[in-house]
């Protein structure tokens, strides 16, 4: 009884099978379609089946999937050199670049969805996205380093955007003790400025919370509060926010 090879599914007739030209030709076609799976690539324990086998091109230049997609069920995916492009060619200035039009029929669509579920071992911090910019260990100056940079949304010709946001935060309610929409640690180390939030535009605070500042340097010693109550009145108090 004939068997198949594990990588390319080439047909291996049994010793008692009669030679069949169609089987030989089929193996030749399979080898020809997969010819670019040679070179510097190492494929161990991988199985490529039609149609993915004929649409995956692996060579010294990396991996390009033009149709059909690929599914990794175990072992993960590691890219040790080069960058990744989704919907566009990989760019030399970005390790991961996403571009192109979404084709979903859903009314809400996303470029990236991050919804990891932390295991019971993660008792210190559970983070969906963590980012930190860095510079090479060589003498040079970079004008701006940002862990997150929100660009202006692109508006296609003829389309309308009712409200555009650089950062949109839903109502945070999951914390059993504290809930913060935005929390900024105390900046330090700057020779000119160390500012938690700097806004070149206007600021609107809506809701009952208002503003509260503890230990404002301009006030006398002790815990002082600068608050704006729900009626829009600025208050300074040593006892806490005005009721």
C-alpha positions as CSV (number, residue, x, y, z in Angstrom):
1,X,0.0,0.0,0.0
2,X,1.4,3.4,-1.0
3,X,2.3,5.9,1.7
4,X,3.0,9.7,1.7
5,X,6.0,11.6,2.7
6,X,5.5,13.9,5.8
7,X,6.6,17.2,4.3
8,X,5.4,17.4,0.7
9,X,3.0,14.4,0.6
10,X,4.9,12.7,-2.2
11,X,3.5,9.3,-3.0
12,X,5.7,6.3,-2.1
13,X,4.4,3.2,-3.8
14,X,4.8,-0.1,-1.9
15,X,7.3,-2.6,-3.2
16,X,4.5,-4.7,-4.5
17,X,2.8,-1.8,-6.4
18,X,3.0,-1.6,-10.1
19,X,4.8,1.5,-11.5
20,X,2.4,4.2,-12.5
21,X,3.4,7.1,-14.7
22,X,0.6,9.3,-13.2
23,X,2.0,8.8,-9.7
24,X,5.5,9.8,-10.9
25,X,4.2,12.8,-12.8
26,X,2.2,13.9,-9.7
27,X,5.3,13.7,-7.5
28,X,7.2,15.8,-10.1
29,X,4.5,18.5,-10.1
30,X,4.6,18.6,-6.3
31,X,8.3,19.0,-6.3
32,X,8.2,21.7,-9.0
33,X,5.6,23.7,-7.0
34,X,7.6,23.4,-3.9
35,X,11.0,24.1,-5.4
36,X,11.3,27.4,-3.5
37,X,11.1,25.5,-0.2
38,X,14.9,24.9,-0.5
39,X,17.9,27.0,0.3
40,X,18.6,28.3,3.8
41,X,15.2,27.4,5.3
42,X,14.8,24.6,7.8
43,X,11.4,23.0,8.0
44,X,11.2,20.4,10.8
45,X,8.0,18.7,11.8
46,X,6.0,20.9,9.5
47,X,3.2,19.7,7.1
48,X,2.2,21.8,4.1
49,X,-0.9,20.6,2.3
50,X,-2.7,21.9,-0.8
51,X,-3.6,24.7,-1.4
52,X,-1.2,26.2,1.1
53,X,1.8,24.3,-0.3
54,X,1.6,26.0,-3.6
55,X,0.9,29.5,-2.2
56,X,3.7,29.6,0.3
57,X,7.0,30.8,-1.0
58,X,10.0,30.2,1.4
59,X,13.5,31.2,0.2
60,X,16.4,33.3,1.4
61,X,14.1,36.4,1.2
62,X,11.7,35.1,3.8
63,X,8.1,33.9,3.7
64,X,5.3,35.3,1.5
65,X,1.8,34.0,1.6
66,X,-0.2,35.3,-1.4
67,X,-3.4,33.4,-0.8
68,X,-5.0,30.7,1.3
69,X,-3.4,31.6,4.5
70,X,-1.5,29.4,7.0
71,X,-2.5,28.0,10.3
72,X,0.0,27.3,13.1
73,X,-1.5,24.8,15.6
74,X,1.6,24.3,17.8
75,X,5.1,25.5,18.3
76,X,4.5,29.2,17.6
77,X,6.1,31.4,14.9
78,X,9.5,33.0,15.3
79,X,11.0,35.5,12.9
80,X,14.7,35.8,13.7
81,X,15.6,38.3,10.9
82,X,13.8,40.7,8.8
83,X,10.5,42.6,9.3
84,X,6.8,41.6,8.9
85,X,4.2,43.2,6.7
86,X,0.5,42.4,6.8
87,X,-1.5,43.7,3.9
88,X,1.6,45.4,2.6
89,X,5.3,44.7,2.0
90,X,7.5,44.6,5.0
91,X,9.2,48.0,5.6
92,X,12.8,48.5,6.7
93,X,11.8,51.3,9.1
94,X,9.2,49.2,11.0
95,X,9.4,45.7,12.5
96,X,5.7,45.2,12.0
97,X,3.6,47.1,9.5
98,X,-0.1,46.7,8.9
99,X,-1.8,48.4,5.9
100,X,-4.5,47.7,3.4
101,X,-8.3,47.7,3.4
102,X,-10.4,45.6,5.8
103,X,-13.0,43.6,4.0
104,X,-15.2,42.7,7.0
105,X,-18.9,43.4,6.9
106,X,-18.9,44.2,10.7
107,X,-19.8,47.8,11.7
108,X,-16.8,48.0,14.1
109,X,-13.5,47.0,12.6
110,X,-9.9,46.9,14.1
111,X,-6.4,46.9,12.8
112,X,-5.1,45.1,15.9
113,X,-7.1,43.2,18.5
114,X,-5.2,42.3,21.7
115,X,-7.3,40.2,24.2
116,X,-4.9,38.0,26.1
117,X,-6.2,36.0,29.1
118,X,-3.8,36.0,32.0
119,X,-3.2,32.7,33.8
120,X,-3.5,32.3,37.5
121,X,0.3,32.8,37.8
122,X,0.1,36.4,36.6
123,X,-0.6,38.0,40.0
124,X,1.5,41.1,39.6
125,X,0.3,42.7,36.4
126,X,-1.9,41.8,33.4
127,X,-1.2,43.8,30.3
128,X,-2.7,43.5,26.8
129,X,-0.1,45.7,25.1
130,X,3.3,46.8,26.4
131,X,5.5,49.1,24.5
132,X,8.9,50.8,25.1
133,X,11.0,52.7,22.5
134,X,14.7,52.4,22.7
135,X,17.9,53.7,21.1
136,X,21.1,51.9,20.0
137,X,24.1,51.9,22.2
138,X,26.0,54.5,20.2
139,X,26.5,58.3,20.5
140,X,23.7,60.1,18.7
141,X,20.6,62.2,19.5
142,X,17.0,61.3,18.7
143,X,14.7,64.3,18.7
144,X,11.6,62.4,20.0
145,X,11.1,59.1,21.6
146,X,7.6,57.9,22.3
147,X,6.2,54.6,23.5
148,X,2.9,55.5,21.8
149,X,2.3,58.0,19.0
150,X,-1.2,58.6,17.8
151,X,-1.3,59.9,14.2
152,X,-4.2,61.8,12.6
153,X,-6.8,59.4,11.2
154,X,-6.8,59.1,7.4
155,X,-10.1,60.1,5.9
156,X,-10.8,58.7,2.4
157,X,-12.2,60.9,-0.3
158,X,-16.0,61.2,0.1
159,X,-16.1,59.7,3.6
160,X,-17.1,61.5,6.8
161,X,-15.7,61.0,10.3
162,X,-18.1,62.4,13.0
163,X,-15.6,62.3,15.9
164,X,-11.9,61.6,15.7
165,X,-9.9,60.5,18.8
166,X,-6.2,60.2,19.3
167,X,-7.0,58.1,22.4
168,X,-10.4,56.7,23.3
169,X,-10.8,55.1,26.7
170,X,-14.0,53.2,27.7
171,X,-15.5,53.5,31.1
172,X,-13.1,51.5,33.4
173,X,-15.1,49.5,36.0
174,X,-13.3,46.2,36.4
175,X,-11.1,47.2,39.3
176,X,-12.3,46.0,42.7
177,X,-10.4,48.7,44.6
178,X,-9.4,51.4,42.1
179,X,-10.3,52.4,38.5
180,X,-8.3,54.9,36.5
181,X,-9.1,55.9,32.9
182,X,-5.5,57.3,32.6
183,X,-2.8,57.0,35.2
184,X,0.5,58.8,34.8
185,X,3.5,58.1,37.1
186,X,5.6,61.1,38.2
187,X,8.1,62.1,35.4
188,X,11.6,62.9,36.5
189,X,15.1,63.4,35.2
190,X,14.4,66.1,32.7
191,X,16.7,69.2,32.9
192,X,13.9,71.5,31.7
193,X,10.5,70.0,32.3
194,X,9.0,67.0,34.0
195,X,5.2,67.1,33.2
196,X,2.7,64.3,33.6
197,X,0.2,65.7,31.0
198,X,0.9,68.5,28.6
199,X,-1.9,69.8,26.5
200,X,-1.4,72.4,23.7
201,X,-5.2,72.5,23.2
202,X,-8.2,73.1,25.4
203,X,-9.2,70.8,28.2
204,X,-12.8,69.9,29.1
205,X,-13.6,68.0,32.3
206,X,-17.2,66.8,32.4
207,X,-18.8,64.8,35.2
208,X,-18.9,65.0,39.0
209,X,-15.2,64.2,39.6
210,X,-13.6,67.5,38.6
211,X,-10.0,68.1,39.4
212,X,-8.2,67.3,42.6
213,X,-4.6,68.1,43.4
214,X,-2.8,66.9,46.6
215,X,0.3,68.6,47.9
216,X,0.4,71.4,45.4
217,X,3.9,73.0,45.6
218,X,2.6,76.6,45.3
219,X,0.6,76.2,48.6
220,X,1.9,76.3,52.1
221,X,3.1,73.2,53.8
222,X,0.6,70.4,54.4
223,X,-1.9,68.6,52.3
224,X,-3.8,71.1,50.3
225,X,-6.5,70.4,47.7
226,X,-7.3,72.4,44.5
227,X,-10.7,71.2,43.2
228,X,-13.3,72.2,40.7
229,X,-16.7,71.0,41.9
230,X,-19.6,69.8,39.8
231,X,-20.8,73.4,39.4
232,X,-17.5,74.5,37.9
233,X,-16.3,76.4,41.0
234,X,-12.6,76.3,41.8
235,X,-12.0,75.5,45.5
236,X,-8.9,75.3,47.7
237,X,-9.3,73.3,50.9
238,X,-7.1,71.7,53.5
239,X,-9.9,69.2,54.4
240,X,-10.4,67.7,50.9
241,X,-12.8,68.3,48.0
242,X,-15.8,70.5,48.7
243,X,-19.1,68.6,49.0
